[in-house]
Amino acid sequence: MEHSGDSNVKMVRRIALLLLFFVISTANADEYLQRMAKESRLEALKAYKPNPENVTAEFTQLVEEELVGGNSTRRSMLGRGEGGCMATNPIDRCWRCDRNWAKNRKHLAHCARGFGHDTIGGKNGRYYLITDPSDNEMDHPKPGTLRHAVIQKEPLWIIFAHSMVIKLKQELMIASHKTIDGRGVQVHIAYGAGVTIQYVRNVIIHNIWIHDIVPASGGMIRDRSDHIGYRTRSDGDAISIYSSSHIWIDHVSLSKGYDGLIDVIEGSTAITISNCKFNHHNDVMLLGAHDNTPIDKIMQVTVAFNRFGIGLIQRMPRARWGFVHIVNNDYQHWELYAIGGSSNPTIISQGNRFRASNFQYIKEVTKRDYAPESVWRNWQWRSEGDYFMNGAFFRQSGKPFRFGTRPLTGQNVIKFRPGRAVGRLTRSAGALKCRPRSFC
């Protein structure tokens, strides 16, 4: 009998060969991009966790601790919280109850949970203040603009001098070790191109609005302070994460992209998408690019505390190959399906609230593509503690999911129905309107 440890070693070796094949396949790119591709693949392989159930168990424990009401501090969260603080989930509780958040911005770097928990963004760098919303120069971006900030080689914590609308002429290429922190003002990336996170690691995007994104023509675009290269026409994604690792998207409001709102593709891993609000879009979130490219087997994504709201049709998310933990999200009135996939992804749905529309033919949460039931019945798609409303249902498949650790045992267990708590856990989803010297 093959031991689980031997199986994990073989899996990592197979994935390493896939990564090597990808790097070789980029031979037509310039030398700089070849090097970036190789480095990003190695970082992704290091970030990949052969036993993802341990991460999901830790995440579930944190959520349960927020809800069980084991002491007066936790009980207060069920109302307004301590002294008016409205934070109700473990990510928000990490930073939102500090009145001095504006002076302690970098504490946010300790607050990621789930697969992206090691993401610290630009914590180890200086602050960079954005003063200019323009985006006119692709080859030599103007200092003080967002484009100039994100291409720097050093770690940076990027903040904004005032509220602004940034209309990107071309896709915004973000370098490694950056935090885009829009707290305290209202920053909209809108009416132009979107954000691209490609061949990088350690990026946080926090508390901004991204909407009305359109494709851009492409051309020569500077993606690092010491490199400029040719980019083809962009797809019109709001946020595209391509062959990158340790990425955290938190408290972002997204709507009305041309293609997807968030794409996570080409071997990206160690990613958390949390506290976001999605509205008015067709293809919301794509995890895994191609059915014939198993490089996304290393993809591990946590989707938590988000609100999938008005005017959404499908892909919340749609997954291929990888492992997706979908926990404590609020789903309202999808128009085709909520969670879908192909190519045997593992999907663990826990404590979500699914409210179906009144149309009788779209009550099912799940949708499987390009495989007969004799095949997909073995895919591990499991639902635990979800709350179903108006006839919604989740079609399970595969073997039951068993976590590596269950620290809440015996007298430590307080039975609760986490799906019913989603209204509280997600009530502050989307970009926040924070004021200095006040709870955010």
C-alpha positions as a Markdown table, in Angstrom:
| # | Residue | x | y | z |
|---|---|---|---|---|
| 1 | Met | 0.0 | 0.0 | 0.0 |
| 2 | Glu | 1.3 | 3.5 | -0.9 |
| 3 | His | 1.8 | 5.7 | 2.1 |
| 4 | Ser | 0.3 | 9.3 | 2.0 |
| 5 | Gly | 3.8 | 10.7 | 2.4 |
| 6 | Asp | 5.1 | 8.8 | -0.6 |
| 7 | Ser | 2.1 | 10.0 | -2.6 |
| 8 | Asn | 2.7 | 13.6 | -1.7 |
| 9 | Val | 6.4 | 13.3 | -2.7 |
| 10 | Lys | 5.3 | 11.9 | -6.1 |
| 11 | Met | 2.8 | 14.7 | -6.5 |
| 12 | Val | 5.3 | 17.4 | -5.9 |
| 13 | Arg | 7.7 | 15.8 | -8.3 |
| 14 | Arg | 5.1 | 15.7 | -11.0 |
| 15 | Ile | 4.2 | 19.3 | -10.4 |
| 16 | Ala | 7.9 | 20.2 | -10.6 |
| 17 | Leu | 8.1 | 18.6 | -14.0 |
| 18 | Leu | 5.1 | 20.6 | -15.1 |
| 19 | Leu | 6.7 | 23.8 | -13.9 |
| 20 | Leu | 9.9 | 23.0 | -15.8 |
| 21 | Phe | 7.9 | 22.4 | -18.9 |
| 22 | Phe | 6.2 | 25.8 | -18.5 |
| 23 | Val | 9.5 | 27.6 | -18.1 |
| 24 | Ile | 10.9 | 25.9 | -21.2 |
| 25 | Ser | 7.7 | 26.9 | -23.1 |
| 26 | Thr | 8.5 | 30.6 | -22.4 |
| 27 | Ala | 11.6 | 30.4 | -24.4 |
| 28 | Asn | 10.1 | 32.8 | -27.0 |
| 29 | Ala | 9.8 | 35.5 | -24.4 |
| 30 | Asp | 12.6 | 37.9 | -23.6 |
| 31 | Glu | 15.3 | 36.8 | -21.2 |
| 32 | Tyr | 13.9 | 38.9 | -18.4 |
| 33 | Leu | 10.5 | 37.3 | -18.6 |
| 34 | Gln | 12.0 | 33.9 | -18.8 |
| 35 | Arg | 13.9 | 34.6 | -15.5 |
| 36 | Met | 10.7 | 36.0 | -13.9 |
| 37 | Ala | 8.7 | 32.9 | -15.0 |
| 38 | Lys | 11.3 | 30.5 | -13.5 |
| 39 | Glu | 11.4 | 32.4 | -10.2 |
| 40 | Ser | 7.7 | 32.6 | -9.9 |
| 41 | Arg | 7.2 | 28.9 | -10.5 |
| 42 | Leu | 9.8 | 28.0 | -7.9 |
| 43 | Glu | 8.1 | 30.3 | -5.4 |
| 44 | Ala | 4.7 | 28.8 | -6.2 |
| 45 | Leu | 6.1 | 25.3 | -5.7 |
| 46 | Lys | 7.5 | 26.3 | -2.3 |
| 47 | Ala | 4.1 | 27.9 | -1.3 |
| 48 | Tyr | 2.2 | 24.7 | -2.3 |
| 49 | Lys | 1.0 | 22.7 | 0.7 |
| 50 | Pro | 0.6 | 18.9 | 0.1 |
| 51 | Asn | -1.8 | 18.7 | 3.0 |
| 52 | Pro | -4.2 | 21.6 | 2.5 |
| 53 | Glu | -6.7 | 20.2 | 5.0 |
| 54 | Asn | -4.5 | 21.5 | 7.8 |
| 55 | Val | -4.9 | 25.1 | 6.6 |
| 56 | Thr | -8.7 | 24.8 | 6.2 |
| 57 | Ala | -8.9 | 23.2 | 9.7 |
| 58 | Glu | -7.0 | 26.2 | 11.2 |
| 59 | Phe | -9.2 | 28.6 | 9.3 |
| 60 | Thr | -12.4 | 26.9 | 10.5 |
| 61 | Gln | -11.2 | 26.9 | 14.1 |
| 62 | Leu | -10.6 | 30.7 | 13.9 |
| 63 | Val | -14.2 | 31.3 | 12.6 |
| 64 | Glu | -15.7 | 29.0 | 15.2 |
| 65 | Glu | -13.8 | 30.9 | 17.9 |
| 66 | Glu | -15.3 | 34.1 | 16.7 |
| 67 | Leu | -18.8 | 32.7 | 17.0 |
| 68 | Val | -18.9 | 30.4 | 20.0 |
| 69 | Gly | -19.2 | 33.2 | 22.5 |
| 70 | Gly | -16.8 | 31.6 | 24.9 |
| 71 | Asn | -16.2 | 34.8 | 26.9 |
| 72 | Ser | -17.7 | 38.3 | 27.1 |
| 73 | Thr | -15.4 | 39.6 | 24.4 |
| 74 | Arg | -16.7 | 37.1 | 21.9 |
| 75 | Arg | -20.3 | 37.5 | 23.0 |
| 76 | Ser | -20.0 | 41.2 | 22.3 |
| 77 | Met | -19.3 | 40.5 | 18.7 |
| 78 | Leu | -22.8 | 39.3 | 18.2 |
| 79 | Gly | -24.0 | 42.9 | 18.8 |
| 80 | Arg | -22.0 | 46.0 | 18.0 |
| 81 | Gly | -18.8 | 44.6 | 19.5 |
| 82 | Glu | -16.4 | 46.4 | 21.8 |
| 83 | Gly | -17.0 | 50.1 | 22.1 |
| 84 | Gly | -18.7 | 50.3 | 18.7 |
| 85 | Cys | -16.3 | 48.2 | 16.7 |
| 86 | Met | -18.3 | 46.4 | 14.0 |
| 87 | Ala | -15.8 | 43.7 | 13.0 |
| 88 | Thr | -17.3 | 40.2 | 13.1 |
| 89 | Asn | -14.9 | 37.8 | 11.4 |
| 90 | Pro | -11.3 | 36.8 | 12.4 |
| 91 | Ile | -9.7 | 38.8 | 9.6 |
| 92 | Asp | -11.4 | 42.0 | 10.4 |
| 93 | Arg | -11.0 | 41.5 | 14.2 |
| 94 | Cys | -7.3 | 41.6 | 13.6 |
| 95 | Trp | -7.2 | 45.3 | 12.6 |
| 96 | Arg | -10.5 | 47.1 | 12.5 |
| 97 | Cys | -10.9 | 47.6 | 16.3 |
| 98 | Asp | -7.8 | 49.8 | 16.4 |
| 99 | Arg | -8.8 | 53.5 | 16.4 |
| 100 | Asn | -5.3 | 54.3 | 15.4 |
| 101 | Trp | -5.3 | 52.1 | 12.3 |
| 102 | Ala | -4.1 | 55.0 | 10.2 |
| 103 | Lys | -0.9 | 55.1 | 12.3 |
| 104 | Asn | -0.6 | 51.4 | 12.4 |
| 105 | Arg | -1.4 | 50.5 | 8.8 |
| 106 | Lys | 1.2 | 47.8 | 8.5 |
| 107 | His | -0.4 | 45.7 | 11.2 |
| 108 | Leu | -2.7 | 44.6 | 8.4 |
| 109 | Ala | 0.2 | 42.5 | 7.2 |
| 110 | His | -0.4 | 40.1 | 10.1 |
| 111 | Cys | -4.1 | 39.6 | 9.3 |
| 112 | Ala | -4.3 | 37.4 | 6.3 |
| 113 | Arg | -5.9 | 34.0 | 6.9 |
| 114 | Gly | -6.4 | 30.8 | 4.9 |
| 115 | Phe | -4.0 | 29.8 | 2.1 |
| 116 | Gly | -2.7 | 33.4 | 1.7 |
| 117 | His | -1.8 | 33.7 | 5.4 |
| 118 | Asp | 1.9 | 34.3 | 4.8 |
| 119 | Thr | 1.3 | 37.3 | 2.6 |
| 120 | Ile | 2.8 | 40.5 | 4.1 |
| 121 | Gly | 2.9 | 42.7 | 1.0 |
| 122 | Gly | 5.1 | 45.8 | 1.4 |
| 123 | Lys | 5.4 | 45.5 | 5.2 |
| 124 | Asn | 9.2 | 45.6 | 5.1 |
| 125 | Gly | 9.3 | 48.7 | 2.9 |
| 126 | Arg | 8.7 | 52.5 | 3.2 |
| 127 | Tyr | 5.4 | 54.2 | 2.6 |
| 128 | Tyr | 4.7 | 55.6 | -0.9 |
| 129 | Leu | 2.1 | 58.3 | -1.2 |
| 130 | Ile | 0.0 | 58.5 | -4.3 |
| 131 | Thr | -0.8 | 62.2 | -5.1 |
| 132 | Asp | -1.6 | 62.0 | -8.9 |
| 133 | Pro | -4.4 | 60.0 | -10.4 |
| 134 | Ser | -3.1 | 60.3 | -14.0 |
| 135 | Asp | -1.8 | 57.4 | -16.1 |
| 136 | Asn | -0.3 | 59.0 | -19.2 |
| 137 | Glu | 3.2 | 57.5 | -19.5 |
| 138 | Met | 3.6 | 53.7 | -20.0 |
| 139 | Asp | 7.4 | 53.8 | -20.6 |
| 140 | His | 8.4 | 56.3 | -17.8 |
| 141 | Pro | 5.6 | 56.6 | -15.3 |
| 142 | Lys | 5.4 | 59.9 | -13.5 |
| 143 | Pro | 6.5 | 59.8 | -9.8 |
| 144 | Gly | 3.5 | 60.1 | -7.5 |
| 145 | Thr | 1.3 | 58.0 | -9.7 |
| 146 | Leu | 0.1 | 54.5 | -8.9 |
| 147 | Arg | 1.8 | 53.1 | -11.9 |
| 148 | His | 5.2 | 54.5 | -10.8 |
| 149 | Ala | 4.7 | 53.0 | -7.3 |
| 150 | Val | 3.8 | 49.5 | -8.3 |
| 151 | Ile | 6.8 | 48.9 | -10.6 |
| 152 | Gln | 9.5 | 49.7 | -8.1 |
| 153 | Lys | 11.8 | 46.8 | -7.2 |
| 154 | Glu | 11.7 | 47.5 | -3.4 |
| 155 | Pro | 8.9 | 46.6 | -1.0 |
| 156 | Leu | 6.4 | 49.5 | -0.7 |
| 157 | Trp | 3.3 | 50.2 | 1.3 |
| 158 | Ile | 1.3 | 52.3 | -1.1 |
| 159 | Ile | -1.3 | 54.8 | 0.3 |
| 160 | Phe | -3.2 | 57.7 | -1.2 |
| 161 | Ala | -3.2 | 61.4 | -0.4 |
| 162 | His | -6.9 | 61.9 | -1.3 |
| 163 | Ser | -9.8 | 60.2 | -2.9 |
| 164 | Met | -9.4 | 59.7 | -6.7 |
| 165 | Val | -10.5 | 57.9 | -9.8 |
| 166 | Ile | -7.7 | 56.2 | -11.7 |
| 167 | Lys | -8.4 | 55.5 | -15.3 |
| 168 | Leu | -5.7 | 53.1 | -16.5 |
| 169 | Lys | -4.6 | 53.4 | -20.1 |
| 170 | Gln | -3.0 | 50.0 | -20.0 |
| 171 | Glu | -3.1 | 47.1 | -17.6 |
| 172 | Leu | -1.3 | 47.9 | -14.3 |
| 173 | Met | 1.6 | 45.6 | -13.8 |
| 174 | Ile | 2.4 | 45.1 | -10.1 |
| 175 | Ala | 5.8 | 44.0 | -8.9 |
| 176 | Ser | 6.5 | 41.8 | -5.9 |
| 177 | His | 6.3 | 42.9 | -2.3 |
| 178 | Lys | 3.6 | 45.6 | -2.6 |
| 179 | Thr | 0.6 | 46.7 | -0.6 |
| 180 | Ile | -2.1 | 48.9 | -2.2 |
| 181 | Asp | -3.9 | 50.3 | 0.8 |
| 182 | Gly | -6.9 | 52.5 | 0.1 |
| 183 | Arg | -8.1 | 53.0 | 3.6 |
| 184 | Gly | -9.1 | 56.5 | 4.7 |
| 185 | Val | -10.0 | 57.7 | 1.2 |
| 186 | Gln | -12.1 | 56.4 | -1.8 |
| 187 | Val | -10.0 | 55.1 | -4.6 |
| 188 | His | -11.6 | 53.8 | -7.8 |
| 189 | Ile | -9.8 | 52.0 | -10.6 |
| 190 | Ala | -12.4 | 52.4 | -13.2 |
| 191 | Tyr | -13.3 | 53.1 | -16.9 |
| 192 | Gly | -10.0 | 51.8 | -18.2 |
| 193 | Ala | -7.7 | 48.7 | -18.0 |
| 194 | Gly | -7.4 | 46.4 | -14.9 |
| 195 | Val | -4.8 | 45.1 | -12.6 |
| 196 | Thr | -2.3 | 42.3 | -13.5 |
| 197 | Ile | -0.3 | 40.4 | -11.0 |
| 198 | Gln | 2.1 | 38.2 | -13.1 |
| 199 | Tyr | 5.3 | 36.3 | -12.2 |
| 200 | Val | 5.4 | 37.9 | -8.7 |
| 201 | Arg | 4.8 | 37.1 | -5.1 |
| 202 | Asn | 3.7 | 38.8 | -1.9 |
| 203 | Val | 1.0 | 41.3 | -3.0 |
| 204 | Ile | -1.9 | 42.8 | -0.9 |
| 205 | Ile | -4.7 | 44.8 | -2.5 |
| 206 | His | -6.9 | 46.3 | 0.1 |
| 207 | Asn | -9.9 | 48.6 | 0.4 |
| 208 | Ile | -10.4 | 50.0 | -3.1 |
| 209 | Trp | -13.2 | 49.9 | -5.8 |
| 210 | Ile | -12.5 | 48.3 | -9.2 |
| 211 | His | -15.3 | 48.6 | -11.8 |
| 212 | Asp | -16.2 | 49.3 | -15.4 |
| 213 | Ile | -13.0 | 47.7 | -16.7 |
| 214 | Val | -12.4 | 47.4 | -20.4 |
| 215 | Pro | -9.7 | 45.8 | -22.6 |
| 216 | Ala | -6.6 | 47.8 | -23.5 |
| 217 | Ser | -4.7 | 47.8 | -26.8 |
| 218 | Gly | -1.4 | 46.7 | -25.4 |
| 219 | Gly | 2.1 | 47.9 | -26.5 |
| 220 | Met | 5.3 | 48.7 | -24.7 |
| 221 | Ile | 4.6 | 48.9 | -21.0 |
| 222 | Arg | 7.0 | 49.2 | -18.1 |
| 223 | Asp | 6.4 | 46.4 | -15.6 |
| 224 | Arg | 9.5 | 47.0 | -13.4 |
| 225 | Ser | 11.6 | 50.0 | -12.9 |
| 226 | Asp | 14.4 | 48.3 | -14.8 |
| 227 | His | 12.3 | 46.5 | -17.5 |
| 228 | Ile | 9.9 | 47.4 | -20.3 |
| 229 | Gly | 8.3 | 44.9 | -22.6 |
| 230 | Tyr | 5.6 | 44.4 | -25.2 |
| 231 | Arg | 2.2 | 43.5 | -23.9 |
| 232 | Thr | -0.6 | 42.1 | -26.1 |
| 233 | Arg | -4.2 | 43.3 | -25.8 |
| 234 | Ser | -5.5 | 42.8 | -22.3 |
| 235 | Asp | -8.6 | 40.8 | -21.6 |
| 236 | Gly | -10.5 | 43.3 | -19.5 |
| 237 | Asp | -10.2 | 41.4 | -16.2 |
| 238 | Ala | -10.5 | 43.5 | -13.1 |
| 239 | Ile | -7.7 | 41.6 | -11.3 |
| 240 | Ser | -5.7 | 38.9 | -13.1 |
| 241 | Ile | -3.3 | 36.7 | -11.0 |
| 242 | Tyr | -1.0 | 34.8 | -13.3 |
| 243 | Ser | 1.7 | 32.4 | -12.1 |
| 244 | Ser | 2.0 | 34.2 | -8.8 |
| 245 | Ser | 2.0 | 33.2 | -5.1 |
| 246 | His | 1.2 | 34.7 | -1.7 |
| 247 | Ile | -1.6 | 37.1 | -2.9 |
| 248 | Trp | -4.3 | 38.6 | -0.7 |
| 249 | Ile | -7.3 | 40.5 | -2.0 |
| 250 | Asp | -9.3 | 42.0 | 0.8 |
| 251 | His | -12.2 | 44.5 | 1.1 |
| 252 | Val | -12.3 | 45.2 | -2.6 |
| 253 | Ser | -15.6 | 46.1 | -4.3 |
| 254 | Leu | -15.7 | 44.7 | -7.8 |
| 255 | Ser | -18.3 | 45.0 | -10.6 |
| 256 | Lys | -18.7 | 45.4 | -14.4 |
| 257 | Gly | -15.5 | 44.0 | -15.9 |
| 258 | Tyr | -15.3 | 43.2 | -19.5 |
| 259 | Asp | -14.1 | 39.6 | -18.9 |
| 260 | Gly | -13.6 | 38.3 | -15.4 |
| 261 | Leu | -13.6 | 40.1 | -12.1 |
| 262 | Ile | -10.8 | 37.9 | -10.6 |
| 263 | Asp | -8.8 | 35.3 | -12.5 |
| 264 | Val | -6.3 | 33.0 | -10.7 |
| 265 | Ile | -4.5 | 31.0 | -13.4 |
| 266 | Glu | -1.3 | 29.3 | -14.6 |
| 267 | Gly | 0.0 | 27.7 | -11.4 |
| 268 | Ser | -0.8 | 30.6 | -9.0 |
| 269 | Thr | -1.2 | 29.5 | -5.4 |
| 270 | Ala | -1.2 | 30.5 | -1.7 |
| 271 | Ile | -4.1 | 33.0 | -2.3 |
| 272 | Thr | -6.9 | 34.4 | -0.1 |
| 273 | Ile | -9.8 | 36.4 | -1.5 |
| 274 | Ser | -11.7 | 37.8 | 1.5 |
| 275 | Asn | -14.3 | 40.4 | 2.5 |
| 276 | Cys | -14.9 | 41.5 | -1.1 |
| 277 | Lys | -18.2 | 42.5 | -2.7 |
| 278 | Phe | -19.1 | 41.4 | -6.2 |
| 279 | Asn | -22.0 | 42.8 | -8.2 |
| 280 | His | -23.3 | 43.1 | -11.8 |
| 281 | His | -21.2 | 40.7 | -13.7 |
| 282 | Asn | -21.3 | 37.5 | -15.7 |
| 283 | Asp | -18.1 | 35.5 | -15.2 |
| 284 | Val | -17.2 | 36.5 | -11.7 |
| 285 | Met | -14.2 | 34.4 | -10.6 |
| 286 | Leu | -12.1 | 31.9 | -12.6 |
| 287 | Leu | -9.6 | 29.6 | -10.7 |
| 288 | Gly | -7.5 | 27.6 | -13.2 |
| 289 | Ala | -7.1 | 28.4 | -16.8 |
| 290 | His | -7.3 | 25.3 | -19.0 |
| 291 | Asp | -8.7 | 21.8 | -18.8 |
| 292 | Asn | -5.7 | 20.5 | -20.7 |
| 293 | Thr | -3.0 | 22.2 | -18.6 |
| 294 | Pro | -2.7 | 20.5 | -15.1 |
| 295 | Ile | -0.2 | 23.1 | -13.9 |
| 296 | Asp | -3.0 | 24.4 | -11.8 |
| 297 | Lys | -2.9 | 21.3 | -9.6 |
| 298 | Ile | -0.8 | 23.4 | -7.2 |
| 299 | Met | -3.5 | 26.1 | -7.0 |
| 300 | Gln | -4.8 | 26.6 | -3.4 |
| 301 | Val | -7.3 | 29.4 | -2.8 |
| 302 | Thr | -9.3 | 30.5 | 0.2 |
| 303 | Val | -12.6 | 32.3 | -0.7 |
| 304 | Ala | -14.0 | 33.7 | 2.6 |
| 305 | Phe | -16.5 | 36.3 | 4.0 |
| 306 | Asn | -17.4 | 37.6 | 0.5 |
| 307 | Arg | -20.8 | 38.8 | -0.7 |
| 308 | Phe | -21.8 | 37.6 | -4.1 |
| 309 | Gly | -24.7 | 40.0 | -4.6 |
| 310 | Ile | -26.8 | 41.7 | -7.2 |
| 311 | Gly | -26.7 | 40.9 | -10.9 |
| 312 | Leu | -24.2 | 38.0 | -10.9 |
| 313 | Ile | -24.6 | 35.1 | -13.3 |
| 314 | Gln | -22.0 | 32.4 | -12.8 |
| 315 | Arg | -18.4 | 31.4 | -11.7 |
| 316 | Met | -18.4 | 32.2 | -7.9 |
| 317 | Pro | -16.0 | 30.6 | -8.5 |
| 318 | Arg | -15.4 | 28.2 | -11.4 |
| 319 | Ala | -12.4 | 26.0 | -10.6 |
| 320 | Arg | -10.1 | 23.6 | -12.4 |
| 321 | Trp | -7.5 | 21.1 | -11.0 |
| 322 | Gly | -6.7 | 22.8 | -7.6 |
| 323 | Phe | -8.0 | 23.0 | -4.1 |
| 324 | Val | -10.6 | 25.6 | -3.1 |
| 325 | His | -11.9 | 26.3 | 0.4 |
| 326 | Ile | -15.1 | 28.3 | 0.2 |
| 327 | Val | -16.1 | 29.5 | 3.6 |
| 328 | Asn | -18.7 | 31.8 | 5.1 |
| 329 | Asn | -19.7 | 33.6 | 1.9 |
| 330 | Asp | -23.1 | 35.0 | 1.1 |
| 331 | Tyr | -24.7 | 34.0 | -2.2 |
| 332 | Gln | -27.8 | 35.8 | -3.5 |
| 333 | His | -29.8 | 35.0 | -6.6 |
| 334 | Trp | -27.2 | 33.6 | -9.1 |
| 335 | Glu | -28.7 | 33.5 | -12.6 |
| 336 | Leu | -27.0 | 30.2 | -13.9 |
| 337 | Tyr | -25.0 | 28.6 | -11.0 |
| 338 | Ala | -22.8 | 29.7 | -8.1 |
| 339 | Ile | -19.9 | 27.2 | -7.9 |
| 340 | Gly | -18.7 | 25.2 | -10.9 |
| 341 | Gly | -15.7 | 23.5 | -12.3 |
| 342 | Ser | -14.1 | 20.9 | -14.5 |
| 343 | Ser | -10.9 | 18.7 | -14.4 |
| 344 | Asn | -11.4 | 17.3 | -11.0 |
| 345 | Pro | -10.8 | 20.3 | -8.6 |
| 346 | Thr | -11.3 | 19.8 | -4.8 |
| 347 | Ile | -14.0 | 22.1 | -3.6 |
| 348 | Ile | -14.8 | 22.3 | 0.1 |
| 349 | Ser | -17.9 | 24.5 | 0.9 |
| 350 | Gln | -18.4 | 25.4 | 4.6 |
| 351 | Gly | -20.8 | 27.6 | 6.3 |
| 352 | Asn | -22.0 | 29.5 | 3.3 |
| 353 | Arg | -25.4 | 30.9 | 2.8 |
| 354 | Phe | -27.0 | 30.1 | -0.5 |
| 355 | Arg | -30.2 | 32.0 | -1.4 |
| 356 | Ala | -31.6 | 30.8 | -4.8 |
| 357 | Ser | -33.7 | 33.0 | -7.1 |
| 358 | Asn | -37.4 | 32.2 | -7.6 |
| 359 | Phe | -36.7 | 30.7 | -11.0 |
| 360 | Gln | -37.2 | 26.9 | -10.6 |
| 361 | Tyr | -34.5 | 25.7 | -13.0 |
| 362 | Ile | -31.5 | 27.4 | -11.3 |
| 363 | Lys | -31.8 | 26.2 | -7.7 |
| 364 | Glu | -28.7 | 24.1 | -7.9 |
| 365 | Val | -25.6 | 25.7 | -6.5 |
| 366 | Thr | -23.1 | 23.5 | -8.4 |
| 367 | Lys | -22.3 | 22.9 | -12.0 |
| 368 | Arg | -19.8 | 20.4 | -13.4 |
| 369 | Asp | -18.5 | 20.7 | -17.0 |
| 370 | Tyr | -17.0 | 18.4 | -19.6 |
| 371 | Ala | -17.4 | 15.1 | -17.7 |
| 372 | Pro | -20.2 | 12.5 | -17.4 |
| 373 | Glu | -21.6 | 11.7 | -14.0 |
| 374 | Ser | -19.6 | 8.4 | -13.9 |
| 375 | Val | -16.4 | 10.6 | -13.8 |
| 376 | Trp | -17.5 | 13.6 | -11.7 |
| 377 | Arg | -19.1 | 11.5 | -9.0 |
| 378 | Asn | -15.5 | 10.9 | -7.9 |
| 379 | Trp | -14.6 | 14.6 | -7.7 |
| 380 | Gln | -14.4 | 15.8 | -4.1 |
| 381 | Trp | -17.0 | 18.5 | -3.8 |
| 382 | Arg | -18.3 | 18.6 | -0.2 |
| 383 | Ser | -20.7 | 20.8 | 1.7 |
| 384 | Glu | -20.6 | 21.2 | 5.5 |
| 385 | Gly | -22.7 | 23.5 | 7.6 |
| 386 | Asp | -24.0 | 25.4 | 4.6 |
| 387 | Tyr | -27.4 | 27.2 | 4.9 |
| 388 | Phe | -29.8 | 26.8 | 1.9 |
| 389 | Met | -32.7 | 29.1 | 1.2 |
| 390 | Asn | -35.5 | 29.2 | -1.3 |
| 391 | Gly | -34.9 | 25.7 | -2.6 |
| 392 | Ala | -31.1 | 26.0 | -3.1 |
| 393 | Phe | -29.1 | 22.8 | -3.0 |
| 394 | Phe | -25.5 | 21.6 | -3.4 |
| 395 | Arg | -24.9 | 18.4 | -5.2 |
| 396 | Gln | -22.1 | 16.6 | -3.4 |
| 397 | Ser | -19.7 | 14.1 | -4.8 |
| 398 | Gly | -16.5 | 12.3 | -3.9 |
| 399 | Lys | -15.5 | 11.0 | -0.5 |
| 400 | Pro | -16.2 | 12.9 | 2.7 |
| 401 | Phe | -13.5 | 15.4 | 3.6 |
| 402 | Arg | -11.5 | 14.8 | 6.8 |
| 403 | Phe | -9.4 | 17.5 | 8.4 |
| 404 | Gly | -5.9 | 16.7 | 9.7 |
| 405 | Thr | -6.7 | 18.3 | 13.1 |
| 406 | Arg | -9.9 | 19.0 | 15.0 |
| 407 | Pro | -8.9 | 20.9 | 18.2 |
| 408 | Leu | -12.5 | 21.6 | 19.2 |
| 409 | Thr | -13.4 | 18.2 | 20.7 |
| 410 | Gly | -15.3 | 17.0 | 23.8 |
| 411 | Gln | -16.3 | 19.9 | 26.1 |
| 412 | Asn | -14.6 | 22.4 | 23.8 |
| 413 | Val | -17.3 | 21.8 | 21.1 |
| 414 | Ile | -20.2 | 24.3 | 21.0 |
| 415 | Lys | -22.7 | 23.2 | 18.4 |
| 416 | Phe | -23.7 | 26.0 | 16.0 |
| 417 | Arg | -24.9 | 26.5 | 12.5 |
| 418 | Pro | -22.3 | 28.7 | 10.8 |
| 419 | Gly | -24.2 | 29.2 | 7.6 |
| 420 | Arg | -26.8 | 31.1 | 9.5 |
| 421 | Ala | -24.1 | 33.5 | 10.8 |
| 422 | Val | -23.1 | 34.6 | 7.4 |
| 423 | Gly | -25.1 | 37.8 | 7.6 |
| 424 | Arg | -23.0 | 39.0 | 10.5 |
| 425 | Leu | -19.7 | 37.7 | 9.1 |
| 426 | Thr | -20.1 | 39.4 | 5.8 |
| 427 | Arg | -22.0 | 42.6 | 6.7 |
| 428 | Ser | -18.9 | 44.8 | 6.0 |
| 429 | Ala | -17.8 | 43.1 | 2.8 |
| 430 | Gly | -16.5 | 45.4 | 0.1 |
| 431 | Ala | -14.4 | 48.6 | 0.4 |
| 432 | Leu | -14.9 | 50.4 | 3.7 |
| 433 | Lys | -15.2 | 54.1 | 4.3 |
| 434 | Cys | -12.7 | 54.4 | 7.1 |
| 435 | Arg | -12.0 | 57.6 | 9.1 |
| 436 | Pro | -8.8 | 58.2 | 11.1 |
| 437 | Arg | -9.1 | 58.0 | 14.9 |
| 438 | Ser | -12.3 | 55.9 | 14.5 |
| 439 | Phe | -12.9 | 52.2 | 14.2 |
| 440 | Cys | -12.9 | 51.3 | 10.6 |
